[in-house]
């Protein structure tokens, strides 16, 4: 979605055909466009993708028409097993070595595009139909479109079937707003995330024994920013494109690094994933309405182990998930974030939460647990004269403006200014014009980076 | 009825749109438009990178820009074991066949690794790798020429020897280096080359201003560094050559046959133009004005502007770039078949350690056992 042919050929052509189509044909056209997009990105898995859609939609329709509850349950389980089985086969068998040290690599197969996201959407579709919370439309093409909708197929957001709604009649405002959102997302992804990846790739590839404390911190902070702007950028693009096609798409990020605590971070970061685990794992297990605290903790443990495994097939992801489990369980049991009353204590707790999240990202981005721990150790322990080095200074000089912009954009500065300046019409208009100009400039600059060869895949595209 | 006609109009519009899209892609217009758009965007990117002083933007491919917009690349540390082993075995093979050998170390764009660290905070082992290799070759009794020593002795600023946006040395620098190689042939191999042949006053020069962009510059964008000048250099004295073509046929000519003038005709897209460095050809030639010497230069692309000048002092000169040869090529057989009396291995420092990475295009450059 960040290539020049996509932006200037595929997207405008698709939109033009879509707008020209009659109301009844729109969903068919969009399904065809989505399949065309999938085939352009992952042609080798197109047949599998279509089969998965057909099987899931057929099962969903059968569950909807079930005559008895056990039959519906059996169909639901069948659908879940098929989808999870495929995910397990492609994602985990492929890299079984990540879990089994010393085991030889079983096979080497590429991951079908967005398989983790597809699986979660398919499960939510089947479960919602089973529970009756999703009311199926008469046309199964709508179901197929929900599962394959191209702006969301690669990395979410994990929308629900009932959330696949049209805005109503497409108008100019809807299109320009969608386009504006797309431009913002594209700029976030390319101009900030891709540029910062130059720093993180270098630092995470180096041996911790060879670098200074400041170098380690620079790497960890840049990675935290890179991942946010990669994924939030993709989500903005997905929301923007959906809107241009007249569809609503849920928000996936809410300034996550503004969080008050670790628990609340996950209500701001990848919101749709957190909600999915809550609705389809945590609550079915009993959630927090259990007889004992132990059972609640167990439910929480299951959620976080699965969250870790969903993100990757190696032990560091499991440990990463367990890390969140421990801190979130602690916050829950003690109620600490809510008990803090003093402003400065709250600020300190926020900083500590961010520090924890930052360290977790280090583990997340390391090739194994030991590398991650060595990196973290280096962030705090150094030999004399190893606090800073020339390389860190050079990287800061070189990429400082991008790091600064990323940090500023972690705060809701633009919405805040927008609200503040609303009282004066002229000032507000000037402010809006400045923002539009900045976004357009950023978009052209981001495009220039793509043309110059900086076009990394989306980090979450592999999940 | 109105509904049906509306549907037909819509359908026709969609078909028309798809047809024009297909024609746009298949007709080549797509490629031209995106190519044009792409290069203008690269120019914009270069401007922004320059404005922000992003000297290490291409650090992932080891490319850095100095404050003077002079591009330099990083070299990793290497043991030089492979290079030493191959060179010694090659020397023994040549000695067994009464063929002399010289190893010439050609500099990269900087002669001080520590300046690289000071400027970019990262270690480059380029010069230290060559120091180590040369030391080991000398200990093994191989005749070596380290051109960096001549640069230091003559107080030359290395940045004046190289293009800013390309990794090659300039044509006048190639002429200057050819004299040093000729001196080496005289000193180590008993040649009697007239060194006045390389006096710069005996050459004519034509400078093209801001006319081309080097390979490194194409990555950074022309707006970052600007275009390069190019100085065409040729002897003002008369020359008489016989060229041995690839198919074994011979043709007579003079020094001008080394120069491919068509390289100087540029298109309107500087990014698609070839490198002007390659306007000097590597040719198997006989200099009819000189009686002695039959030299093979095992070289890299630096030799495009040294072989031609060195040939002015040697009877027969030939050049081979190992990375460009196909798998059937046998260097040792080639040497024996052609009966060379001297082999010069002339490599830039970038070649040292290339064998550590099988993906490196220069991986086979020290494979003298072929």
HADDOCK unambig.tbl for C-alpha pairs under 7 A between the chains (distance, minus, plus):
assign (segid A and resid 17 and name CA) (segid B and resid 14 and name CA) 5.66 0.50 0.50
assign (segid A and resid 20 and name CA) (segid B and resid 10 and name CA) 5.72 0.50 0.50
assign (segid A and resid 20 and name CA) (segid B and resid 14 and name CA) 6.82 0.50 0.50
assign (segid A and resid 21 and name CA) (segid B and resid 10 and name CA) 6.26 0.50 0.50
assign (segid A and resid 198 and name CA) (segid B and resid 60 and name CA) 6.89 0.50 0.50
assign (segid A and resid 390 and name CA) (segid B and resid 121 and name CA) 4.39 0.50 0.50
assign (segid A and resid 391 and name CA) (segid B and resid 120 and name CA) 6.42 0.50 0.50
assign (segid A and resid 391 and name CA) (segid B and resid 121 and name CA) 3.85 0.50 0.50
assign (segid A and resid 391 and name CA) (segid B and resid 122 and name CA) 5.93 0.50 0.50
assign (segid A and resid 394 and name CA) (segid B and resid 120 and name CA) 5.95 0.50 0.50
assign (segid A and resid 394 and name CA) (segid B and resid 121 and name CA) 6.26 0.50 0.50
assign (segid A and resid 398 and name CA) (segid B and resid 53 and name CA) 6.89 0.50 0.50
assign (segid A and resid 398 and name CA) (segid B and resid 54 and name CA) 4.89 0.50 0.50
assign (segid A and resid 398 and name CA) (segid B and resid 55 and name CA) 6.63 0.50 0.50
assign (segid A and resid 398 and name CA) (segid B and resid 56 and name CA) 6.59 0.50 0.50
assign (segid A and resid 445 and name CA) (segid B and resid 45 and name CA) 6.67 0.50 0.50
assign (segid A and resid 448 and name CA) (segid B and resid 41 and name CA) 4.44 0.50 0.50
assign (segid A and resid 448 and name CA) (segid B and resid 42 and name CA) 5.54 0.50 0.50
assign (segid A and resid 448 and name CA) (segid B and resid 44 and name CA) 6.49 0.50 0.50
assign (segid A and resid 448 and name CA) (segid B and resid 45 and name CA) 5.22 0.50 0.50
assign (segid A and resid 449 and name CA) (segid B and resid 45 and name CA) 6.37 0.50 0.50
assign (segid A and resid 451 and name CA) (segid B and resid 38 and name CA) 5.25 0.50 0.50
assign (segid A and resid 451 and name CA) (segid B and resid 41 and name CA) 6.19 0.50 0.50
assign (segid A and resid 451 and name CA) (segid B and resid 42 and name CA) 5.94 0.50 0.50
assign (segid A and resid 452 and name CA) (segid B and resid 42 and name CA) 5.38 0.50 0.50
